[in-house]
Amino acid sequence: MTTTDRTVPPLPATSSESALAQWASVVCDEPCDEDLAYVAFFDRGEYPCASVIRLRGLPRLPYGRDVASLERVVRDQASDVRARSVVLVWQREGETPLDDLAVATWARGLDERLRRGPLTLRGQVRRTPGGFDPAPRLPGQITATDLPEGFDLPGEGPQLIPMRNPYH
């Protein structure tokens, strides 16, 4: 994981997903040609308290302790700058179903882990070459029909997929 600093504009006054996506379009003003995560920290008044951090080198799909490791990085950085909230922008250079699944898995894992403690997750946005939108939601259980093509399972009909919880 490597980081690069960026200047952060204030968060929008409204907390709608479309306003957050518009805010992200200002923050992420570079070409969308690599997979990375932008992390922005805000104080109690929702003003930026640090530069945007770009995280490179995250696994495409989290496994095992990957989400816990990213949570520690986010919490440590938030503590250093005395942040009260955080916004994440998940940038993907591809727009495939696997990219959607990857963003949804990371987003759900961090959402569940950041519910504990004083740091508030203000929102998560997905960025692709096609634009900005809210991070996709991951259903409670994944079946074979949720997987992209090429991940076929033997048998007919939807089957529950035994998976390790990627954010335990």
GIPE-V859897 format. One record per helix or strand. SS is the DSSP state (hx for helix, st for strand). FROM is the first residue (numbers start at 1). TO is the last residue. If there is no record, write none. Layout:
# GIPE-V859897
ss = <SS SS>
from = <FROM FROM>
to = <TO TO>
This chain:
# GIPE-V859897
ss = <st st hx st st st hx st hx st st st hx st>
from = <2 5 17 36 48 52 66 85 97 120 131 143 144 160>
to = <2 6 27 42 48 56 81 91 113 128 134 143 146 160>
